[in-house]
Amino acid sequence: MKLKWKFTLLFTLILTGTFVLSAVFTSYRSYESSRKTTDELSLQLMASKASEVSGWLSQRIRELHTISRTPTVTAMEETALKEYVTKLSSDMDAYYGNEYGTFGINDFSGLEYITENQTIDVRDRSYFKEMLITDKPYLFSAPVSSKTDGTPITVLCYGITGEDGSKKGFVAASISLKKLTEITGNLSIYEGKTMIMDRRGMMYTMGAESYPKEILTKIRESIPSDSPSSVIQKAIDEDHHAFYAEIPSSPGWYLCTLVENEKLYQEASALSLSLSKVFVTMFGAGILGAFFISSQITRRITNLSVAMDHVQEGDFSSQLPVQGNDEIADLSFHFNSMVKDLRRLMKEVVETQKEKRQRELEILQAQINPHFIYNTLDTLQWKALEYDASDLSKLILSLSSFFRVSLSKGKEMIPLCEEIKHVRSYLDIQKARYEEILAYEIQVDESLHEISLPKILLQPLVENAIYHGIKPKLSQGKITILTQLDGEDLLLKVRDNGVGMTEDKVSQLEEAFEGNREPVSYGLHNVHQRIRLTYGSPYGLHVESSLQEGTTVTIRLPLAKKEEIYDV
């Protein structure tokens, strides 16, 4: 066995013992700590959910308290009561929807007024008998079937007292167990089933029948009787935990949630698994470290092999340290010399290709010498003047000026006055073509003439205004160019009174500017992108438009004086 592998095996055995003991201890402590935190958070969440249910019930209790104090109710006059309870049911249904089932008013005779034409006999109901003897201002009945439609309900009863404090009857409001089930259905804790029950184990929500009978029996048996805490947690069996939270507004009622242990302690298990993965990763890293240390004996040969691979892949920057006077040192020296020669040859090839491309570019530029263009246009202008073609002379002069600024001797940045001269020349050329429909006005503060900006920003905007704003109008339009300072920024505005755009079209333009969709107008898009590439955000274009009123495109640039102009 090679020495390298012997060292690797020794380090592996040491690391295995150390990491296994550490992993078992740390994972166990972390799992227990996470379980404790989960239990505490679950209890807090149950208390919060119980408060939500209690708040809903308290609102119903306050409503019945208000009804019980109404003069019509306290007078207990039969005809008035029938009219009142009919209107009450209608009003409460319109205001609260299905929060209640039916309302009734009982005068302790056993007949409960539901509407003007409907009464029900509740003398056999346990809540009627309890209201006869209780000193409590209100109570919730055990679940019963509604005498009006047979649905399962609980009845909230609130006592009616006269001015002398004597009992005169009670207001009864049926609350559908379906409604309570809907409320608890939104209170899911770790995907558990939530229900409402009392100390006797009676269910006030529906759907409990989906659980096995033995589970329901254990839930009922675990209901707290005299617990000092309003929220407790109990293990129902090996696979389930139940959380009980007392509902303050209804003494003896509990909000109960049954949760599977797998769901409850999912995060704790995930944490334990993550820690195990970390330890496995660290163990693997330790093994690799041991292997690396043991490999130092042969590192020079390995380094030489890696360096050769780099050269094969096209990396000619590799250099090896020359250590000692042995054969490996000789190989390293000759390798370094070979790489230097290759690097020199590659540099010479790159320089040759670069020089070749430069010469080709110079030849191309010479073929289209701008001076030739200027001189030709000047000649055409004088010829036009000789033949008294002043309009043609002005048009050629505008075209010459347009080209001069466009080329700008290769400069990318020009003064604002040159940019205005360029767009004025373009407008003069277009006005000769669209004389009947095009007018323009340029308002520029002379103090801003030397501001530096990228060239050919305004012309694409003006072109867009002519072809998409003025021409479709089919009547004379006007383009206005003006400047404005905004703090340390320069604003250039191109405004037209053409056909304008819809809000959707403006939104599409703005989204395209930010790269969120394909460009709608390539001219505007290119100007915006040039500004962003030069100055970054928030500089660029902003579009405002109203349909049949016109469009304003604003260019925002940072201020830069003439001496700051640079060539790209």
Secondary structure by P-SEA (a helix, b strand, c coil): ccaaaaaaaaaaaaaaaaaaaaaaaaaaaaaaaaaaaaaaaaaaaaaaaaaaaaaaaaaaaaaaaaaaaccccccccaaaaaaaaaaaaaaaaaaccccccccccccccccccccccbbbbccccaaaaaaacccccccccccccccccccbbbbbbbbbbcccccccbbbbbbbbaaaaaaaaccccccccccccccccccccccccccccaaaaaaaaaacccccccccccccccccbbbbbbbbcccccccbbbbbbccccaaaaaaaaaaaaaaaaaaaaaaaaaaaaaaaccaaaaaaaaaaaaaaaaccccbbbbbccccaaaaaaaaaaaaaaaaaaaaaaaaaaaaaaaaaaaaaaaaaacaaaaaaaaaaaaaaaaaacaaaaaaaaaaaaaaaaaaaccccccccaaaaaaaaaaaaaaaaaaacccccbbbbbcccccccccccaaaaaaaaaaaaccccccccbbbbbbbccccccbbbbbbbbccccccaaaaaaaaaaaacccccccaaaaaaaaaaaaaccccbbbbbbbbcccbbbbbbbbccccccccccc
